[in-house]
Amino acid sequence: PSENGFNTDVLALYDWVKARSGNSSILFWGHSLGTGIATNAARKLQEERGVQVDAVVLESPYTNIRDAAANIPITKVYRHLPGFEYLILDSMARAGMFFRSDENVKVLGCPLLILHADDDGVVPPKLGHKLYETALKAYKDKSKVKLITFPQKLGLGHDYISFHPELPALVK
């Protein structure tokens, strides 16, 4: 898998769905790593084809893969070690993996919904908030950018936002 490979796959899937969906709305929904893939594909579609996806939903997003790797709890014990940045953070860049959602949202114009649980133990909520602020600054129509957070007491963590019974209504 590669960042370019993911982009190619998502755009092929988009073409397949578009050919079969008539006038139905099509949105990109990414979860965790998939949020970088969703914003990449939405941007590519917009810039290369002049087509805007109907909406992008980002569940448990991060700003870019480097920020995510630097902030996920599992790397906490390694952050102080010499070479952490080079061996861990820079290795993804050397492999061509950037997933720059923070840069992508600056050029998107479609509705953008960011969902993040306050008790996310994998992708810190501060990255979702930072991405929201970046998008809000960049969007001309601020009403197209929304952030919905879910309180810790719901216990949704990183993986269970999709189980929230009110999610369909919130997305609508």
N, C-alpha and C positions, 0 to 999 in steps of 0.2 A: 504494500500500500504506500501511496505517496500523496502529497497534497494535490498535485496535478491529476493523478489518477482518480482521486475522489471527485474533483471538479468535473472531469470527463464523465464519470459515472452518473453524477447527479444531473448534469445537463442532458445526458441520454435518457435518463428516467423522466425528466421534465418533458422532453420531446414526445416520449411515448404516452405520458399521461395527457398532455395537451392535445394530441391527435385523437384521443378517445373521450375527452371530457366535454366536448362542445363548448358552451359558454360558461361552464362552471368555474368558480374561483379556484386558483391553485396557490397554495402557500407552502413555503419551506419551513419545516419545523426541525430544529436541531436540539439535541440534548447533549450537554457536556462537550466532549470533543466534537460532536456533530454540529455545535453552534458555530464553530469556525468554518466547517464545511458549508453550512447553510448560508452564511454571509458571503463566503467566497463565491459560491454558485450564483447567488442573487446579484452580486456585483458584476460577475462575468457576463451574465445574461443581459444585464442593463448596458454595460459598456460595449460588449462585442456584437450584440444583436439589437440593441435599442428596445429591448423588451423588459418591462418591469413586472416582477412577480407580484401577485396580488397582496401578499403580506409575508412577513418573516416573524416566526415565533422562536425565541431563544430560551430554552429551559436550562437553568444552571450554567449560564455562560461565563466566559472569561474574556479578557481583553485581547490577549494573544497568547500563543503557546508558551512563550518564554516566561511571561508573567505567571501563567498557570503553574508551570513547573517550579518556579521560584517560590510559589505560595502554597502549594498543596501540602497538607500536613506530613505526608510521608517523607518529604525532603527536609523537614525541619532539623533532623539530626545531622544532616550532611552540609547544611548551609555554611557552617563556620569552617569547614575543612578547606585547606588550600586546593585549588583546582576545581572547586564545585562548579563555578561558572563555566569554565572551559570544558570540563568533562560531561557535565549534565546539560546545562543551559545552551551552550554553544553547539553541542553535538546535534541538536535538532536543526539548527540553522544550517549546519554543514550537510545535513541530509535533505535540505530543501523544505523543511517543515516550519512554517511560520504561523499559519492560521491567524491572520491579523484582522480579527473582527473589529478592533478599534479603528483601523484604517478603512475597513469596508463600510462601516455604518456612516462614515463621513460623506460618502457619495450616494448612498441609497436614498430613494425618495418614497418607497412603498411604506405602508404601515408596519411598524416594528413594535412587537410586544416582548418584553423581557420578564421572565418568571424566575424567581429565586427564593429558596427557603432559607430562613434565618439560621437554621440548624444544619446547613449543608456542610458536611465534614470532609468533602472532597475538593470542591471549588469554593473558596471563600466568598461569601456574599459581597464583600467589598469589591471584588472584580466585576460582579454583575452591576453594582451601583456605579462603578467607574465607567463601564461600557454605556450605561444609560446616560450618564452625564455627557459623555463624548457625543453620543447620538443627538441628545437634546440640543447641544451647542451647534451642531452641524445642520440639523434639519431646519429648513425654512418654515415648514408647517409643524410647529411643536406639538400640535394635537395628534400627530401621527405616531408619536413615540410614547409608549407607556411602560411603566415598571410596576409589576405586582409582586409584592413580597408576602411570604407565608410565615406566620409567627412560629417560633420554636415549639410552642405547646401542641401544634398539630403533628409534630414528629414526622414531617415529610422528607427531611434530609435531602440527600442528593438524588435519590431515585424514585421518590413517590409523589411528586407533584401531580403526575398524570392520574393518580388515584383520587385526587381531591374531587368530591362530588359536584362542586360548583364550577369546575374548570371549563366545561363546555360553554356555560353562560359568560364566564369571564373572557374567554377567547372571542366570543361573538361580539 
